Amino acid sequence: MLALLGTAALALGGAVALPATAEAANTLSNPGFESGGLSPWSCSGNLGSVVSSPVHSGSKALAGAVSSSDNAQCSQTVAVQPDTTYTLSGWVRGSYVYLGVDGGPSTWTTSPSAYSQLTVSFTTGAAQTSARIYVHGWYAQGTYYADDISLDGPGGGGGSDTQAPTAPSGLTVTGKTSSSVSLKWNAATDNTGVTAYDVYSGANQVLSVSGTSATVSGLSPATSYTFTVKARDAAGNVSAASNAVTVTTDQGGSPGTGFKQAAPYLYEGWGDPPNPSTVMSATGVKWFTMAFVLDSGGCTPAWDGSRPLTGGADQSAINAIRSAGGDVVPSFGGWQGSKLGANCSSASALAGAIQKVIDAYGLKAVDMDIENTDEFENEAVQAKILTALKTVKANNPGLKTVVTFGTSTTGPTYYGNRLIEQAKSLGAGIDVFTIMPFDFGGGSDMYGNTVNAAEGLKAKLKSTFGWDDATAYAHMGISGMNGLSDQQENTTPQIWTQIRDWANGHHIARLAFWSVNRDRPCPGGGVTSNCSGISQDTWQFTKITAGFTG
């Protein structure tokens, strides 16, 4: 936070320079939220709202809907006079509610059943012309309420100057570690001159600098952050926000590492399912994508929509995989069948169904295979799935979420692009966007078309999230089809090796194929459930995939 607030300096000799005494006048706008709206207050995560009950006085108050990952901070920036003492007070209700000023003091109380007054004083710095006042709750402590917030003191700023600077432009990421991100941007302009640039992570101001670059430290490893920058002049006028950039910090340890998963599909529903322990011993593969979790009726998850969630062949296979030192990521959806995404009545109901599978197997990751017109080409269902994934990710710290969908030879289709855009808009926090580069009429060059499709995905992730190349690749996956596809495209072991090597060289997150059941030779056998239709060694594609390290 910006350290601008401090006591006025004392003269070392002669007369003592004391801070001015504030005149009793509330300089905040909309202090009791009686306008019925939040403006000019701004709340993180869009979690603030104006309610009519409970209130301290008048007919309105602020409600902050705290979540497990957001303290619902609401703030307002006001013009102040330098070297002046101000008193901040407000009435709050809830568990662990804070009131304070950026870079200065704060105070808190817990008063769940009645409003309680908080008061704190601070003195502005010798050149300070603005202050950011905030109120917030605490993570997972429930909704808090605030009313009648007052900042007693003289209005400030730069006299008649009311012109804000232009927005900074060209914000980019210049470097990152597991705990920091470096940024740069183009200078803003102002009629009297820009005095500072405020750097925001989401809705929270995290840094203020005088130049056009900054390094934000103290971040968490392997975590996605979105940054913007605003310019400020001496009168306290603040510009609009710059373009946003989103970046994921490194995992820690070896730079550039993160979530990596070599996980071919294993399906217990057909295709002479092999013993997974035998496959693991022969190939070295550790992860399997287990297909498919569907709806057995009433938004109830079951394997293939018919086999029991626990106690059946699927659980036996998972137990064998884990006994051999591996693990699984269940895949929800697929091309056909009754799907949870389409049939659960709401995002919360879908999240509850996914949670049942997470709880049944203590999962580290889930995959949503979004296909066909009922899910992939239904915009409302897309949003439902992404919102449900956001919910389970928040409720299961460390859980990785994967979405898998079809592609063209040059990158995501209209619905793939929309899926990515919705993920950004909803703040879904998807870890891996996996494309399926087959059955797209790709012709004979399956390596070239797969790489082109992946590069198209990378470009879309960069333009949507503001990521650099490395961050975009680290959020990507490829899920191919070994041997002959339904459209007679032929991915040979040699081509799959090339694809794997490209995936390793670009450090993507996930490599899979459909399927281990088909990873057996049958030259001229066509597209069948238990062999690839081409000449190959048994489990050859799985062994190649096991060499994926990202």
C-alpha positions in Angstrom: 0.0 0.0 0.0 1.1 3.6 -0.6 2.9 5.1 2.4 1.8 8.7 2.1 0.2 9.3 5.4 2.4 10.3 8.3 2.8 12.9 11.0 4.0 16.3 9.9 7.7 17.0 10.4 8.8 19.0 13.4 11.3 21.8 12.9 14.6 21.1 14.5 15.1 24.6 15.7 12.9 27.7 16.3 9.2 27.4 16.1 7.6 24.0 15.9 5.5 23.3 12.7 2.3 21.6 13.9 -0.3 20.0 11.7 -3.4 22.0 10.9 -6.6 21.2 12.8 -9.4 19.9 10.7 -12.7 21.8 10.6 -15.6 19.6 11.3 -17.0 18.9 7.8 -17.6 15.5 6.1 -15.6 15.5 2.9 -17.0 12.1 1.7 -19.6 11.8 -0.9 -22.6 9.5 -0.4 -21.6 8.8 3.2 -24.8 7.1 4.2 -25.6 5.5 0.8 -28.9 7.4 0.7 -28.5 7.9 -3.0 -29.5 4.3 -3.4 -26.3 3.6 -5.4 -22.7 3.0 -4.6 -21.0 5.8 -6.6 -18.4 7.1 -5.9 -17.6 4.1 -3.7 -16.0 1.2 -5.5 -16.2 -2.4 -4.2 -13.8 -5.3 -5.0 -15.3 -8.2 -6.8 -18.5 -6.3 -7.4 -19.5 -7.6 -3.9 -20.9 -4.3 -2.6 -24.6 -3.3 -2.8 -27.0 -0.8 -1.2 -29.6 -2.3 1.1 -32.6 -1.0 3.0 -32.0 -3.2 6.1 -30.3 -3.2 8.4 -29.4 0.5 8.5 -27.9 2.7 11.2 -29.8 5.8 10.2 -31.8 6.9 7.1 -33.1 4.4 4.8 -30.0 2.8 3.2 -26.7 1.2 4.1 -23.8 -0.6 2.4 -23.7 -4.4 2.4 -20.4 -6.2 1.6 -20.9 -9.8 0.5 -17.6 -11.3 1.7 -16.5 -14.5 0.1 -13.8 -17.1 0.9 -11.4 -15.3 -1.5 -12.5 -11.6 -1.3 -13.0 -9.3 1.7 -15.4 -7.1 -0.2 -13.5 -3.9 0.3 -15.3 -0.7 -0.6 -13.3 2.5 -1.0 -13.6 6.1 -2.0 -10.8 8.5 -2.9 -11.2 12.1 -1.7 -9.2 15.4 -2.0 -7.5 16.4 1.2 -5.2 19.2 2.4 -1.5 18.5 3.1 -0.2 18.4 6.7 -3.7 18.3 8.2 -5.3 16.0 10.8 -8.5 14.2 9.8 -10.9 12.0 11.8 -12.5 9.0 10.0 -15.5 7.4 11.6 -18.3 5.1 10.6 -21.0 2.7 11.9 -20.5 -1.0 11.0 -22.1 -4.3 11.7 -20.7 -7.8 11.2 -17.8 -10.1 12.1 -14.4 -8.5 11.8 -15.2 -5.2 10.0 -12.4 -2.8 9.2 -12.3 1.0 8.6 -9.2 2.8 7.5 -7.1 4.8 5.0 -4.6 3.5 2.5 -1.1 3.8 3.8 -2.3 4.9 7.2 -4.1 3.6 10.3 -7.1 1.4 10.5 -9.4 0.0 13.2 -11.8 -2.9 13.4 -14.5 -4.4 15.5 -16.7 -7.5 15.6 -20.4 -6.7 16.2 -22.6 -9.3 14.4 -25.9 -8.3 15.8 -25.9 -4.5 16.1 -24.2 -1.4 14.6 -21.0 -0.2 16.4 -19.0 2.9 15.7 -15.4 2.9 14.6 -13.1 6.0 14.7 -9.6 6.6 13.7 -7.5 9.7 13.1 -4.6 10.4 10.7 -2.5 13.2 9.5 -1.7 13.8 5.9 1.8 14.2 4.5 3.4 17.5 3.7 2.6 17.1 -0.1 -0.5 14.9 0.1 -3.6 16.0 -1.8 -5.7 12.8 -1.8 -6.6 9.9 0.5 -8.3 6.6 -0.2 -10.8 5.6 2.5 -11.9 2.0 2.8 -14.2 -0.4 4.7 -14.1 -4.1 4.4 -15.0 -7.4 6.2 -12.9 -10.5 6.5 -12.7 -13.6 4.4 -15.5 -16.2 4.9 -16.9 -14.2 7.8 -20.2 -13.4 6.2 -21.8 -10.2 4.9 -20.9 -7.0 6.7 -22.9 -3.7 6.8 -21.6 -0.1 7.0 -23.5 3.3 7.2 -22.9 7.0 8.0 -19.2 7.0 7.2 -17.6 10.4 7.9 -14.2 12.0 7.1 -14.1 15.2 9.2 -11.8 17.8 7.9 -11.4 20.5 5.2 -11.8 19.6 1.5 -8.6 19.7 -0.4 -7.1 19.2 -3.8 -5.7 21.8 -6.1 -8.2 24.6 -6.1 -9.8 25.0 -9.4 -8.1 22.1 -11.1 -10.7 19.5 -11.8 -9.2 18.0 -15.0 -8.1 14.3 -14.6 -5.0 13.0 -16.4 -5.4 10.8 -19.4 -5.4 7.0 -18.8 -2.0 5.3 -18.9 -1.7 3.1 -22.0 0.3 0.1 -23.2 0.5 -1.7 -19.8 2.6 -4.9 -20.2 4.3 -7.5 -18.1 8.1 -7.3 -18.3 8.9 -10.1 -15.8 7.7 -12.4 -13.1 8.8 -14.7 -10.3 6.8 -16.9 -7.9 6.2 -13.8 -5.7 6.5 -10.7 -7.9 5.4 -9.2 -11.2 7.1 -6.4 -13.0 5.1 -3.9 -15.1 5.6 -1.0 -17.4 3.3 1.4 -19.2 3.2 4.6 -21.3 3.0 8.0 -19.5 -0.3 9.8 -19.1 -0.7 13.5 -19.8 -2.3 16.2 -17.6 -2.9 19.9 -17.7 -0.8 20.5 -14.6 1.3 17.4 -14.6 1.1 13.8 -13.4 2.5 13.3 -9.9 2.0 9.6 -9.3 0.8 6.3 -10.8 -1.4 4.0 -8.7 -1.1 0.3 -9.4 -4.1 -1.9 -8.8 -4.5 -5.6 -8.4 -8.2 -6.1 -9.1 -10.0 -3.3 -7.2 -7.2 -3.0 -4.6 -4.5 -0.4 -4.9 -1.2 -2.1 -4.1 1.5 0.4 -5.1 2.1 4.0 -6.1 5.2 5.2 -8.0 6.3 8.3 -9.8 7.7 6.7 -12.9 6.2 4.4 -15.6 7.3 1.0 -14.2 6.9 -0.9 -11.0 7.4 -4.3 -9.4 4.6 -5.6 -7.3 6.0 -8.0 -4.6 4.5 -10.2 -1.9 2.4 -12.2 -4.3 1.4 -15.9 -3.9 3.0 -18.6 -6.2 1.1 -20.1 -9.1 -1.7 -17.5 -8.7 -3.4 -15.4 -11.4 -3.4 -11.6 -10.9 -5.0 -8.8 -13.0 -3.3 -5.4 -12.9 -4.3 -1.9 -14.0 -2.7 1.5 -13.5 -4.3 5.0 -12.9 -2.6 8.3 -13.1 -3.0 11.0 -10.4 -2.2 14.7 -10.4 -1.4 17.2 -7.6 -5.0 18.1 -7.2 -6.0 14.5 -6.5 -7.7 14.0 -9.9 -7.5 10.4 -10.9 -7.5 9.1 -14.5 -9.5 6.2 -15.9 -7.8 2.8 -15.6 -5.3 1.6 -18.2 -5.7 -1.6 -20.1 -5.7 -4.7 -17.9 -3.0 -7.4 -17.9 -3.4 -10.8 -16.3 -0.4 -12.9 -15.3 0.1 -16.0 -13.3 3.1 -16.0 -11.0 5.6 -18.9 -11.2 5.0 -22.0 -9.1 8.1 -21.6 -7.0 11.3 -23.6 -7.0 12.2 -24.0 -10.7 11.1 -20.9 -12.6 8.3 -21.5 -15.1 7.0 -24.7 -13.6 3.4 -25.2 -12.6 0.5 -27.5 -13.1 1.6 -30.2 -15.6 -0.5 -33.3 -16.5 0.1 -36.2 -18.9 -3.3 -37.8 -18.7 -4.7 -40.0 -21.5 -8.3 -40.9 -21.4 -9.4 -44.2 -19.9 -13.0 -45.3 -20.3 -14.5 -48.1 -18.3 -17.7 -48.0 -20.4 -16.5 -49.8 -23.6 -13.5 -50.8 -25.6 -12.2 -53.7 -23.5 -10.9 -51.5 -20.7 -7.3 -52.5 -19.9 -5.9 -53.0 -16.4 -4.5 -49.6 -15.6 -1.7 -51.1 -13.5 -0.5 -53.0 -16.5 -0.5 -49.9 -18.6 1.3 -47.9 -16.0 4.0 -50.5 -15.6 4.5 -50.8 -19.3 4.6 -47.0 -20.1 5.5 -45.0 -17.0 2.3 -42.9 -17.2 1.0 -41.7 -13.9 -2.3 -39.8 -14.6 -5.4 -40.9 -16.4 -8.4 -38.8 -17.4 -11.4 -40.9 -16.4 -14.4 -40.7 -18.8 -17.2 -39.7 -18.3 -19.2 -38.4 -15.4 -22.8 -37.8 -16.6 -26.2 -37.2 -15.1 -28.1 -40.3 -13.9 -31.2 -38.1 -13.3 -32.0 -35.2 -11.0 -28.5 -33.7 -11.4 -27.0 -36.8 -9.8 -23.5 -37.7 -11.0 -22.7 -41.3 -12.1 -20.1 -42.8 -14.4 -21.5 -42.9 -17.9 -24.8 -41.9 -16.3 -25.4 -45.4 -15.2 -22.5 -46.9 -13.3 -22.4 -46.0 -9.6 -20.2 -43.1 -8.5 -18.5 -45.3 -6.0 -18.2 -49.1 -5.5 -18.1 -50.1 -9.2 -15.6 -50.7 -12.0 -14.5 -47.1 -12.1 -13.6 -46.9 -8.4 -11.7 -50.2 -8.8 -9.7 -48.7 -11.6 -9.0 -45.5 -9.6 -8.0 -47.6 -6.6 -5.6 -49.5 -8.8 -4.1 -46.4 -10.3 -3.5 -44.8 -6.9 -2.1 -48.0 -5.5 0.5 -47.9 -8.3 1.4 -44.3 -7.4 -0.8 -42.5 -9.9 -3.9 -40.3 -9.9 -6.9 -39.4 -11.9 -8.8 -36.4 -13.2 -12.5 -37.3 -13.9 -13.9 -35.8 -17.1 -17.5 -34.5 -17.0 -19.5 -34.4 -20.2 -18.2 -35.5 -23.6 -20.0 -35.8 -26.9 -23.1 -37.7 -26.0 -25.3 -38.8 -23.1 -27.2 -36.9 -20.5 -24.8 -34.2 -19.2 -24.8 -32.5 -15.9 -24.0 -29.1 -17.4 -27.1 -29.2 -19.5 -29.5 -30.9 -17.0 -28.6 -29.4 -13.6 -31.0 -26.5 -13.0 -28.5 -23.9 -11.9 -24.8 -23.2 -11.5 -25.0 -23.9 -7.8 -26.8 -27.2 -8.4 -24.0 -28.2 -10.9 -21.3 -27.2 -8.5 -23.0 -29.4 -5.9 -22.9 -32.4 -8.3 -19.2 -31.8 -9.1 -18.5 -31.5 -5.4 -20.0 -35.0 -4.8 -17.3 -36.4 -7.2 -14.6 -34.3 -5.6 -15.6 -35.6 -2.1 -15.9 -39.2 -3.3 -12.3 -39.3 -4.6 -10.5 -36.5 -2.9 -9.6 -34.9 -6.3 -6.8 -32.6 -7.2 -8.3 -31.7 -10.6 -11.5 -31.9 -12.6 -12.0 -31.7 -16.4 -15.2 -30.4 -18.1 -15.3 -31.8 -21.6 -17.7 -29.3 -23.2 -19.0 -30.5 -26.5 -22.0 -30.6 -28.9 -25.0 -28.3 -29.1 -26.3 -29.0 -25.6 -23.3 -27.5 -23.8 -20.6 -26.1 -26.1 -23.0 -24.3 -28.4 -25.4 -23.2 -25.7 -24.2 -19.9 -24.3 -26.3 -20.1 -21.1 -24.9 -23.6 -20.3 -21.4 -22.4 -21.0 -21.9 -19.7 -18.4 -23.5 -22.2 -16.0 -20.5 -24.6 -16.3 -17.9 -21.8 -15.8 -19.7 -20.4 -12.8 -19.9 -23.8 -11.2 -16.2 -24.3 -11.8 -15.5 -21.0 -10.2 -17.6 -22.1 -7.1 -15.8 -25.5 -6.7 -12.4 -23.9 -7.1 -13.2 -21.4 -4.4 -14.5 -24.1 -2.1 -11.6 -26.5 -2.7 -8.3 -24.7 -2.3 -5.7 -26.0 -4.7 -8.2 -27.7 -7.0 -7.2 -27.3 -10.7 -10.0 -26.8 -13.2 -9.7 -27.9 -16.9 -12.1 -27.2 -19.8 -11.7 -29.2 -23.0 -13.4 -28.3 -26.2 -13.2 -28.6 -30.0 -11.2 -26.4 -32.3 -10.6 -25.5 -35.9 -7.2 -25.9 -37.6 -6.4 -22.3 -36.9 -7.6 -22.0 -33.3 -10.9 -21.8 -31.3 -14.1 -21.5 -33.2 -16.8 -18.9 -32.4 -18.1 -20.9 -29.4 -14.5 -21.6 -28.2 -13.7 -18.0 -28.3 -16.9 -17.2 -26.5 -16.1 -19.8 -23.8 -12.7 -18.1 -23.2 -14.3 -14.7 -23.1 -16.9 -15.9 -20.7 -14.3 -17.4 -18.5 -12.6 -14.0 -18.3 -15.8 -12.1 -17.7 -17.0 -14.4 -15.0 -13.6 -14.6 -13.2 -13.8 -18.4 -13.4 -10.1 -18.8 -12.8 -9.8 -21.7 -15.3 -6.3 -23.3 -15.0 -6.1 -25.1 -18.4 -7.9 -24.5 -21.7 -7.5 -27.8 -23.6 -8.3 -28.1 -27.3 -9.1 -31.3 -29.2 -7.3 -31.0 -32.6 -9.0 -33.8 -34.5 -12.3 -34.3 -36.3 -11.8 -30.8 -37.7 -11.2 -31.8 -41.3 -7.5 -31.3 -40.8 -6.3 -33.3 -43.7 -3.0 -35.2 -43.7 -0.8 -32.7 -41.8 -1.9 -33.5 -38.3 1.2 -32.1 -36.7 1.1 -28.8 -38.6 -2.6 -28.4 -38.0 -2.3 -29.2 -34.3 0.4 -26.7 -33.8 -1.5 -24.1 -35.8 -4.6 -24.7 -33.7 -2.6 -24.4 -30.5 -1.0 -21.2 -31.6 -4.5 -19.8 -32.4 -5.5 -20.7 -28.8 -2.4 -19.0 -27.5 -3.3 -15.8 -29.4 -6.8 -15.8 -28.1 -5.7 -16.3 -24.5 -3.2 -13.5 -24.8 -5.7 -11.1 -26.3 -8.5 -12.0 -23.8 -6.5 -12.1 -20.6 -3.5 -9.8 -21.4 -1.1 -12.7 -20.8 2.4 -13.0 -22.3 3.4 -16.0 -24.4 4.8 -18.0 -21.5 1.7 -17.5 -19.3 -0.7 -18.3 -22.2 1.2 -21.6 -23.0 1.1 -22.5 -19.3 -2.7 -22.4 -19.4 -3.0 -24.6 -22.5 -3.6 -28.2 -23.1 -3.8 -30.5 -26.2 -6.0 -33.6 -26.3 -5.6 -35.6 -29.5 -6.9 -38.8 -31.0 -4.5 -41.6 -31.5 -4.5 -43.4 -34.9 -7.6 -42.8 -37.0 -10.1 -40.2 -36.1 -13.8 -40.3 -36.9 -12.9 -38.3 -40.0 -10.1 -40.6 -41.0 -7.4 -38.2 -39.9 -4.3 -40.2 -39.1 -2.1 -39.3 -36.1 0.7 -41.8 -36.2 3.1 -42.5 -33.2 5.7 -40.4 -35.1 3.3 -37.5 -35.4 2.2 -37.8 -31.8 5.9 -37.8 -30.7 6.3 -34.5 -32.6 3.3 -33.0 -31.0 4.6 -34.1 -27.5 8.0 -32.6 -28.2 6.3 -29.3 -29.3 4.2 -29.4 -26.1 7.3 -29.8 -24.0 9.2 -27.2 -25.9 6.5 -24.6 -25.3 5.8 -25.7 -21.7 2.0 -26.2 -22.0 0.1 -27.6 -19.1 -1.6 -30.7 -20.3 -1.3 -33.5 -22.9 -4.0 -36.2 -23.3 -5.5 -38.4 -26.1 -8.6 -40.5 -26.8 -8.0 -43.1 -25.6 -5.9 -45.7 -23.8 -8.6 -48.2 -24.7 -7.7 -47.6 -28.4 -3.9 -47.7 -27.8 -3.5 -51.1 -29.5 -2.7 -52.1 -33.1 -5.3 -53.1 -35.7 -4.0 -52.1 -39.1 -6.9 -51.5 -41.4 -9.3 -51.9 -38.5 -10.9 -48.6 -39.0 -12.3 -46.5 -36.2 -13.1 -48.9 -33.3 -13.3 -48.7 -29.6 -10.5 -51.1 -28.7 -7.7 -50.3 -31.2 -6.3 -47.4 -33.2 -6.9 -48.6 -36.7 -3.2 -48.4 -37.6 0.0 -50.3 -37.1 1.6 -49.5 -33.8 3.0 -51.1 -30.6 0.6 -51.8 -27.8 0.4 -48.8 -25.4 2.8 -46.8 -27.7 0.8 -43.6 -27.6 0.5 -43.8 -23.8 4.3 -44.3 -23.5 4.9 -41.3 -25.7 2.5 -39.2 -23.6 4.2 -40.3 -20.4 7.3 -38.4 -21.8 5.4 -35.1 -21.5 6.9 -33.0 -18.7 5.8 -29.5 -19.8 
